Amino acid sequence: MFYRFLLLLSISFTFTVPVASQAEPHGENCPFCKNGEHLNGGPYRKGFKTELPYLVAGIGLMSSGFMLQALNITGPFTIEEIYGLDKNNVNPFDRPATYNWNPDMATASNYLALGAMALPAFFLSTKHTRSQLGSLVVMGIEVGMINYGITLSVKNLANRTRPYVYNPDVPLEERTGHDSKTSFFSGHTSNAAAFSFFFAKVLSDYHPNMKTGLKVAMWTVAVAVPASTAYLRVKSGKHFNTDVIAGFVVGATTGWLVPHLHKKKKQVSAFSAFPTTIFGRPGMYLSYRF
């Protein structure tokens, strides 16, 4: 129901957001840009035809995820299966996570992942993004749908055992719970990375002349939020190192790539002419690009 609402919201914005939101004048004063000079207007293409492929991709991936979830016949562990597990069968890189269990860190990671979704609210603080908020909301919904669809699909294909299942200090009801085989890859980490990188990428595209200090700080936040989420997921016993690394890569790629593919293509003039010298005589060089 929640994602159905997001879909309707995205289609609504696609039809109602003004397509002819014109570029800001060059040199406009901007507190984010060097010397206060804002050298870029709206960097993205907008309109239903532009958004349709991404909406279709998001809906398709989510549908695939839900279908795989419905068809997944892998049941939770039985008590007999639990006692048959051996953490020494886990690869050395991931094995340390099998000793972890901290519900408080798991709760903290929940809040951090949700907080990452609020980062794009920063778009309200600058007039350049605030004036085109509708199209950015649509883009953010696309990022969320695509990332969630990939995550859900992979989880139901991998059916990887969570590290806390190997830990004898964890209550049996947790180790035999329905969520015990959804370790790969980390949805919390991918969600945090998707929205934090989306936030940083959009602000970078709107402010290509951004002050260096601000750009470094912004991208530091974009990396630190999912990295901290990943750390908490491993320390809580919910995920292995490879789970959070994969989640970070998938989420960051989705959050960066969707706005990048929306960018307007630079218009290059097909015809060019400039004076030149031919055999010591003045002439004109003409070219036409097909």
N, C-alpha and C positions, 0 to 999 in steps of 0.2 A: 504493500500500500504506500509506503514512504517513497519508494522509487517511482511509483506511478505518478505520485504528486510532483516529483522533480521533473519527470518527463513533460507533464502538462504545463508546468511552470516554464520550462525551457522553450516549448513551442509557443507559448503565449508571448514571452519576451522576444522571440525571433520575429514574430509578426508585428509587434507594437513598437519596438525600439526604432527610432528614426534612423534610416539608412544613410541619409545625407548629412551626417555629423561631420562638418568640414574640419580640416586641419587648422590648428592654432597658428596665428601669425608667427613668423620667424622672429627670434630675438625677444619674445615675450618674457617678462620677468618671472622667474621661478626659483623658489628657495632650495629646490633639490639640485639645480643645475649649476655648473661652473659659471662664475661671473653673473649668475642670475639669468643667463640666456637659455631659454627653452627652444631648442632647435628642431623639434619634431612635433607633429600633430598626432592624430589618431593613426597608429601603425597597422591596424588590422582591417581586413576585409570583413564586411558584415552582410547580413541578409539571409533569407531562408535557404537559398541555393548553396551558400557558403557553409551553413551549419548542418545541412542535411546529411552529408557523409559522416560527420562526427556523431550526430545523433543516432544514425543507423548503426554505426560501429558500437556505440555505447549500449544501445538496446540489444544488439546481437550478442555482444559479449556477456551482458547480464543474463540474457535468456539462456545462453549456453551454460553459464554457471549454475543457474537454478535447475536446468534440466539435468546436469551432471549430479547435482545434489540430490535430486529426486530419484535418480537411477542408481545412486551409490548404495550398494548393499552391504558395505563394510560396517559391521556393528562395533560397539565399544568393547573394550577388553573384558574378559571374564576374570574372576579371581585366580583361577588356575593359570590363565595365560600371563597374568601379572607376575606370578611367582616364577614363571619360566623365562622371564626377560633377564638379559645380562647386559649391563652397561658397558662391558668390555667389547661388545659387538659394535658399539658406536665408534665412529672414526675419532682419532686422537684430537683433531681440531675442535670437534663438537662435544667431546665427552665431558669436559668440565661442567657444562650446563646441567648434566644429570644429577649433580650434587646440590643444585639451587632450588630454593622454594621460599618465596617471600610474597604473600598476598598483598602486603602494603605497597610494594613496588609495582605489582600488577595493577593495583588501583591507580597509582600515580601515572602509570603509562596510559591508562584509559583517559585521564584528564588531559595529558599532554597531547595525545592523538586528536582529541576533540578540540583542544586549543589551536592546533595547527589548522583546522578547518576555519578558524576565525581570523587567521592572518589576512586573507583577502579583504576583510572589512577595512583594512588600511586604505583601500582604494577610495574610500569616502573622504579621506583627509586631503586629497589633492584634486584640484578642479579638473585637471586633464583626464584623470580616470573617472572622477565622479560624473562628468558630463556624458560618459559612455558606459555607465554602470550596467545598464540592461544587457548589452552585448557581452560584457565581462562575466555577468552572472551566468549567462548561457554557456560561455566557455568553461566556467568553473564546474557547472553541472556535467558537462561533457567529460572533463577530467575525472570527476568523481565516478561517473558511470563506467568509463573505460577501465579505470584502475580497479574498481570493485569487481567488475566482470572478470578481469584477468585473475585477480586474487582468488575469487570464489571457484573459478574453473580449475585452477592449479591445485588448490587445497583438496578438491574432490577427486582429482586424478592421482595425486601423490599419496594421500592417506598416511602421512608420516606421523609416527608416534611422538608425542610431546615429551620433552626431557623430564618433566616431573613424574611421569609414569614410571621411570626407572628408580625414583627416589623412595626408599622404604619409609622415610619420615613423613611423607605426604599421606593424608587420610585416604583409605581405600575408595571412598565414595567419589573422590576427585580423580583418582587413577583409573577408575572404571566408568567415568562420566562420558557423555556423548561427544564431548569436545576433545577427547584424549588423542584423536588421530587426525588433527587438523593443524599440524605444526608448520608444514611448508606451504607457502612461505608466510612471513609475518604480515598480516593485514594491518595491524597498528602501525608498523614501520612504513609500509607502502603508502598508507593513507596520509601519514604525517609528511612523508617526502613529496608526495604528489601535490599537496596544497601549499607547502612551504616553497617548493621550487616554482609552482605556478605563480605565487605571490611575487617572488623575486624576478622571474622572467618578465612578467607583465610590466612591473615598474621599470625594469631595465629597458624594455622596448619603448615605453613612453618617454623615458628620460635618457636617451643615448649620450647626452652631455652631462650625466650625473656626476656630482662631486665624488672624487675618488674615495674619500673617507666614508661617505654614505654608502657607496656601492659595496665597499669591503664589509661594512657592518651589516648591510642587508643580506648579502650572500653568506656571511658567517652565521646569521640567524637561520637562514634557509637550510644550512647544513647541520647546525647544532640541534635544531628541534627534532628531526628524525633520528639523528645519531643518539640523542639522549633517550628517545623513545626506544630505540633498538637496545641500548644498554639496559634499560629497565626491564624489557621483555626477556632478555637473557638472564639477568640476575633474579628475576621472579620465578624462573624455572619454566616459563611458558614457551620459550623458543631456543633453538640452537643458534650458534654463530652464523651458520650458512643460511638459516631461515631469515635472519634480519638483514644480512648482506643482500640476498636476493630481493627482499622486500624494498630495501632502500633503492636498489638499481631500477626496479620496475616502476616504483612510484616517482622517483626523480625524473626518469625518462618520460613518463606520461605527462607529468606536470610541466616539463620544459617543452616537449615536442608539440603538444596541442596548440599552445599559443604561437609557437614558431611557424607551424604550418598555416596559421591564419594570417601571417604577415603579408602586407601588400608587396607585390613584386615591383622592383625599381624599373621605372620606365626609361628605356634607352632609345634615343632618337635613331630612327632608321637611316636618316640622311645626315651627312656631315660634310662640311666644306671649310677649307682654310687655305690661306695663301702659302705658296711655296716657291722654290726656285728650280727651274728646269734648264740644264745646260747654261747656267749663268743668266737666264732670262726669267723675269717674274711670271708666275703662273698661278693656277688655282688647282688644289687637290680636291676632288670630289669622290665621295663614296656613298654607297647605298647598301644597307644590310638587309638581306632577305630573310 
